Amino acid sequence: MNPDFLLQVIVAIAGAIGVYGAIKSDLTRAIVLAEMAVKDSGAAHARISEHVEQHHTRGNHE
């Protein structure tokens, strides 16, 4: 194997490692954002349910 070929292999491997790291980072960020969205939606659901129970149930329009 000549040195040029080895250099190309090393560059290709380094590039693949870089792409893997970037994808893993993006996936981790997406997971964190999804977890935050689930938490926030649960809180919003609780607020909406409380509002509906207090203001939109029968007998509370007196």
HELIX and SHEET records of a PDB file:
HELIX    1   1 PRO A    3  HIS A   55  1                                  53    
END                                                                             
